[in-house]
């Protein structure tokens, strides 16, 4: 569980920091941050169960990857329009 967090959380936080530095809407930045937090919490809860619930693991990773993908696309947007 810790390995997964250590792999994805730092990259997601860096992407979110760059989104904020690019002056995107604070509401958007907060929504992405909450998506990441919810995803990591759901994933951790799913992994911590005695009988692991893969649906929660998958839901947590989907939220995590979605926050990362939206952040990356927002940052790449200006370069893709050229």
C-alpha positions as CSV (number, residue, x, y, z in Angstrom):
1,X,0.0,0.0,0.0
2,X,2.8,2.4,0.9
3,X,4.6,1.7,-2.4
4,X,1.6,2.7,-4.4
5,X,1.2,5.9,-2.5
6,X,4.9,6.7,-2.9
7,X,4.8,6.1,-6.6
8,X,1.7,8.2,-7.5
9,X,1.2,10.9,-4.8
10,X,4.4,12.9,-5.4
11,X,3.8,13.2,-9.1
12,X,0.2,14.1,-8.6
13,X,1.1,16.8,-6.0
14,X,3.7,18.3,-8.4
15,X,1.2,18.4,-11.2
16,X,-1.4,20.1,-9.0
17,X,1.2,22.6,-7.8
18,X,1.9,23.5,-11.5
19,X,-1.8,23.8,-12.2
20,X,-2.1,26.2,-9.3
21,X,1.0,28.2,-10.4
22,X,-0.5,28.6,-13.9
23,X,-3.4,30.5,-12.3
24,X,-6.2,28.1,-13.1
25,X,-9.4,28.6,-11.2
26,X,-9.1,28.0,-7.5
27,X,-12.3,25.9,-7.6
28,X,-10.7,23.7,-10.3
29,X,-7.5,23.2,-8.2
30,X,-9.5,22.4,-5.1
31,X,-11.7,19.9,-7.0
32,X,-8.6,18.2,-8.4
33,X,-7.0,18.1,-4.9
34,X,-10.1,16.6,-3.3
35,X,-10.3,14.1,-6.1
36,X,-6.7,13.0,-5.3
37,X,-7.4,12.9,-1.6
38,X,-10.6,10.9,-2.0
39,X,-8.9,8.5,-4.5
40,X,-6.0,7.8,-2.1
41,X,-8.3,7.4,0.9
42,X,-10.6,5.0,-1.0
43,X,-7.7,3.0,-2.3
44,X,-6.1,2.8,1.2
45,X,-9.4,1.6,2.7
46,X,-9.9,-1.0,0.0
47,X,-6.4,-2.4,0.6
48,X,-6.6,-2.4,4.4
49,X,-9.6,-4.7,4.5
50,X,-9.0,-8.2,5.7
51,X,-10.8,-9.4,2.5
52,X,-9.4,-6.9,0.1
53,X,-12.1,-5.1,-1.9
54,X,-10.8,-4.7,-5.4
55,X,-13.7,-2.4,-6.4
56,X,-12.5,0.2,-3.9
57,X,-8.9,-0.2,-5.0
58,X,-10.0,0.3,-8.6
59,X,-12.2,3.3,-7.7
60,X,-9.4,4.9,-5.8
61,X,-6.9,4.5,-8.6
62,X,-9.4,5.8,-11.2
63,X,-9.8,9.0,-9.1
64,X,-6.1,9.3,-8.7
65,X,-5.4,8.8,-12.4
66,X,-8.2,11.1,-13.4
67,X,-6.8,13.9,-11.2
68,X,-3.4,13.4,-12.7
69,X,-4.6,13.2,-16.3
70,X,-6.8,16.3,-16.0
71,X,-3.8,18.2,-14.5
72,X,-1.5,17.0,-17.2
73,X,-3.9,18.0,-20.0
74,X,-4.5,21.4,-18.5
75,X,-0.7,22.0,-18.4
76,X,-0.3,20.6,-22.0
77,X,-3.2,22.6,-23.4
78,X,-1.3,25.7,-24.5
79,X,1.3,23.5,-26.2
80,X,-1.3,21.4,-28.0
81,X,-3.0,24.4,-29.5
82,X,0.1,25.5,-31.5
